Amino acid sequence: MDSNSSEGQDPRPGGWTPLRRTADNALKVVVVGGFGVGKTTLVGAVSEIRPLNTEETMTRAGEGIDDPTGAWGKRSTTVAFDFGRITLSASQVLYLFGAPGQERFWFLWDRLFSGALGAVVLVDTRRLADSWYAIDRLEHHGTPFVVARNNFGDPTHTLDQVREALDLSPEVPLVDCDARDRESSKQVLIELVRHLTARVEAEAAGTPVVVAAAPVLEESTP
């Protein structure tokens, strides 16, 4: 995956790196999770372009509707979706869609899931219950997903405890990440690609999906 640093990027206003003319295969991944869990941050960390987002300032109109528990100090929120892009190769490009976390915008999720290759469920151990709906909807749609624990500090629960609390199937990968860090966020996407690959291979062989140890993958150079 390409770097989203300023080095090597197109210098035109807005920081937009032009899409290659040879890119003819688009892949879609959705990032979902509860309110204030870090979805916008993760998309921005890995995107090679300046992310398109629909962040709006939180106002009194949301009081009593949005639950800011565990996200104190948050002053803006996504009201539609975030969008980022990663060039995987000369012909393949990955589009990232970050879903809004508030319950009043959940009606948008089914549309965002349409055509998605897979999903990342970002969780905050302080508010694990906020992730249940995302997991339920992905399972309903049959969309493969991985779960990433976003570490906002010292974790208070082990990954095994998180897996048990979320009642995750053994074949669903569960990883740690820091949504602010590009390399850490990139590894989450690599884990999702590995999971998707394992599912395809298992289905072709007629065997159960097994989550193996993560291999070292080289970044693509466009």
C-alpha positions as CSV (number, residue, x, y, z in Angstrom):
1,M,0.0,0.0,0.0
2,D,1.3,3.4,-0.8
3,S,2.4,6.0,1.8
4,N,0.0,8.8,2.6
5,S,2.9,11.1,3.6
6,S,3.6,14.3,1.8
7,E,6.7,12.9,0.1
8,G,6.0,11.7,-3.4
9,Q,2.5,13.1,-3.4
10,D,1.1,15.3,-6.1
11,P,1.6,18.9,-5.0
12,R,-1.6,20.3,-6.5
13,P,-4.0,22.1,-4.1
14,G,-5.9,19.8,-1.8
15,G,-3.2,17.1,-1.7
16,W,-5.0,14.9,-4.3
17,T,-2.8,12.3,-6.0
18,P,-4.3,11.6,-9.4
19,L,-5.7,8.1,-10.0
20,R,-3.7,6.1,-12.5
21,R,-5.1,5.7,-15.9
22,T,-4.3,2.0,-15.8
23,A,-6.5,1.5,-12.7
24,D,-9.5,-0.6,-13.8
25,N,-10.3,-2.8,-10.8
26,A,-11.9,-1.0,-7.8
27,L,-12.2,-2.7,-4.4
28,K,-14.5,-1.4,-1.6
29,V,-13.9,-1.7,2.1
30,V,-16.1,-0.2,4.8
31,V,-15.0,0.9,8.3
32,V,-17.7,0.7,10.9
33,G,-18.1,1.0,14.6
34,G,-19.6,3.1,17.4
35,F,-19.7,6.8,17.9
36,G,-16.2,8.4,18.4
37,V,-14.3,5.1,18.0
38,G,-11.8,6.4,15.5
39,K,-13.2,5.6,12.0
40,T,-12.5,9.0,10.5
41,T,-9.0,8.9,12.0
42,L,-8.2,5.5,10.5
43,V,-9.4,6.4,7.0
44,G,-7.4,9.5,7.2
45,A,-4.3,7.7,8.4
46,V,-4.1,5.3,5.5
47,S,-5.6,7.3,2.6
48,E,-3.1,8.4,-0.1
49,I,-5.4,11.4,-0.8
50,R,-6.7,14.0,1.5
51,P,-9.9,12.2,2.8
52,L,-13.3,13.4,1.9
53,N,-15.3,13.6,5.1
54,T,-18.6,14.9,6.2
55,E,-17.6,16.1,9.7
56,E,-19.9,18.6,11.2
57,T,-19.7,20.4,14.5
58,M,-21.7,18.9,17.2
59,T,-24.5,21.1,18.5
60,R,-27.1,21.2,21.2
61,A,-29.5,19.6,18.7
62,G,-27.7,16.3,19.3
63,E,-28.1,16.4,23.1
64,G,-30.2,13.5,24.3
65,I,-29.8,11.8,20.9
66,D,-26.1,11.1,20.5
67,D,-24.4,9.4,23.4
68,P,-20.9,10.9,24.0
69,T,-20.1,8.6,26.9
70,G,-16.4,7.6,26.6
71,A,-15.8,10.2,23.9
72,W,-15.6,13.4,26.0
73,G,-14.1,16.3,24.2
74,K,-15.3,15.2,20.8
75,R,-16.6,18.3,19.0
76,S,-17.4,17.1,15.5
77,T,-19.1,14.0,14.0
78,T,-19.5,12.2,10.7
79,V,-23.0,12.7,9.3
80,A,-22.8,10.7,6.1
81,F,-19.5,8.9,5.4
82,D,-15.7,9.3,5.1
83,F,-13.9,8.4,1.9
84,G,-10.3,7.6,1.2
85,R,-8.3,5.8,-1.5
86,I,-5.2,3.5,-1.6
87,T,-3.5,2.4,-4.8
88,L,-2.7,-1.2,-4.5
89,S,-1.1,-1.7,-7.9
90,A,-1.1,-0.3,-11.4
91,S,-4.5,-1.8,-12.0
92,Q,-6.1,-2.1,-8.5
93,V,-7.3,0.7,-6.2
94,L,-8.9,0.3,-2.8
95,Y,-11.7,2.7,-1.8
96,L,-12.4,3.1,2.0
97,F,-15.7,4.2,3.3
98,G,-16.0,5.2,7.0
99,A,-19.6,4.8,8.2
100,P,-21.2,7.3,10.7
101,G,-21.4,5.9,14.2
102,Q,-24.5,7.6,15.7
103,E,-27.6,5.4,15.8
104,R,-29.7,8.1,14.0
105,F,-27.5,7.5,10.9
106,W,-27.5,3.7,10.9
107,F,-30.0,3.7,8.1
108,L,-27.1,4.6,5.8
109,W,-25.1,1.5,6.6
110,D,-26.9,-1.0,4.4
111,R,-26.2,1.2,1.4
112,L,-22.6,1.5,2.4
113,F,-22.3,-2.3,2.7
114,S,-23.6,-2.8,-0.8
115,G,-20.7,-4.0,-3.0
116,A,-18.2,-4.1,-0.2
117,L,-15.5,-6.7,-0.4
118,G,-15.2,-6.7,3.4
119,A,-15.2,-4.5,6.5
120,V,-13.3,-3.4,9.5
121,V,-15.2,-3.1,12.8
122,L,-13.3,-0.7,15.0
123,V,-14.0,-1.1,18.7
124,D,-13.3,0.8,21.9
125,T,-13.1,-1.4,25.0
126,R,-14.7,1.3,27.0
127,R,-17.9,1.0,24.9
128,L,-17.9,-2.5,23.4
129,A,-21.7,-2.6,23.3
130,D,-21.6,0.1,20.6
131,S,-20.1,-2.5,18.2
132,W,-22.8,-5.1,18.5
133,Y,-25.1,-3.5,15.9
134,A,-22.2,-3.2,13.3
135,I,-21.3,-6.9,13.8
136,D,-25.0,-7.9,13.5
137,R,-25.5,-6.0,10.3
138,L,-22.3,-7.4,8.7
139,E,-23.3,-10.9,9.6
140,H,-26.8,-10.3,8.2
141,H,-25.3,-9.1,4.9
142,G,-22.8,-12.0,4.9
143,T,-20.0,-9.4,4.6
144,P,-16.6,-10.8,5.8
145,F,-15.0,-8.6,8.5
146,V,-12.2,-8.2,11.0
147,V,-12.4,-6.6,14.4
148,A,-9.7,-4.0,15.4
149,R,-9.3,-2.9,19.0
150,N,-8.4,0.8,18.8
151,N,-6.0,1.5,21.7
152,F,-6.6,5.0,23.1
153,G,-4.3,4.2,26.0
154,D,-3.5,1.2,28.2
155,P,-6.0,-1.6,27.3
156,T,-8.2,-2.6,30.2
157,H,-9.2,-5.9,28.6
158,T,-7.3,-8.6,26.8
159,L,-8.1,-9.6,23.2
160,D,-9.5,-12.9,24.5
161,Q,-11.9,-10.9,26.8
162,V,-12.9,-8.7,23.9
163,R,-13.6,-11.7,21.7
164,E,-15.7,-13.3,24.4
165,A,-17.6,-10.1,25.1
166,L,-18.4,-9.6,21.4
167,D,-19.2,-13.3,20.9
168,L,-17.0,-13.5,17.9
169,S,-16.7,-16.7,15.9
170,P,-13.2,-18.3,16.1
171,E,-12.5,-17.5,12.4
172,V,-13.1,-13.8,12.7
173,P,-9.6,-12.1,13.1
174,L,-9.2,-9.8,16.1
175,V,-6.3,-7.4,16.2
176,D,-4.9,-4.4,18.0
177,C,-4.4,-1.1,16.3
178,D,-3.8,2.6,16.8
179,A,-6.1,4.4,14.3
180,R,-3.8,7.5,14.4
181,D,-0.8,5.6,13.1
182,R,-0.6,4.8,9.4
183,E,1.5,1.6,9.7
184,S,-0.8,0.2,12.4
185,S,-3.9,1.0,10.5
186,K,-2.4,-0.5,7.3
187,Q,-1.8,-3.7,9.1
188,V,-5.5,-3.9,9.9
189,L,-6.3,-3.7,6.2
190,I,-3.7,-6.3,5.4
191,E,-5.3,-8.6,8.0
192,L,-8.7,-8.1,6.3
193,V,-7.1,-9.0,2.9
194,R,-5.6,-12.1,4.4
195,H,-9.0,-13.1,5.9
196,L,-10.7,-12.6,2.6
197,T,-8.1,-14.7,0.8
198,A,-8.4,-17.5,3.4
199,R,-12.1,-17.5,3.0
200,V,-11.9,-17.8,-0.8
201,E,-9.3,-20.6,-0.6
202,A,-11.3,-22.4,2.1
203,E,-14.5,-22.2,0.1
204,A,-12.7,-23.5,-3.0
205,A,-11.3,-26.4,-1.0
206,G,-14.5,-27.1,0.9
207,T,-12.7,-26.7,4.3
208,P,-13.4,-24.4,7.3
209,V,-11.7,-21.0,7.4
210,V,-8.6,-21.0,9.6
211,V,-7.0,-17.8,10.8
212,A,-3.2,-18.2,10.5
213,A,-0.4,-16.2,11.8
214,A,0.1,-12.9,9.9
215,P,2.8,-13.1,7.3
216,V,5.1,-10.2,6.4
217,L,3.8,-8.5,3.3
218,E,5.6,-6.1,1.1
219,E,4.1,-2.8,0.0
220,S,3.2,-2.4,-3.6
221,T,5.2,0.1,-5.5
222,P,3.1,1.9,-8.2
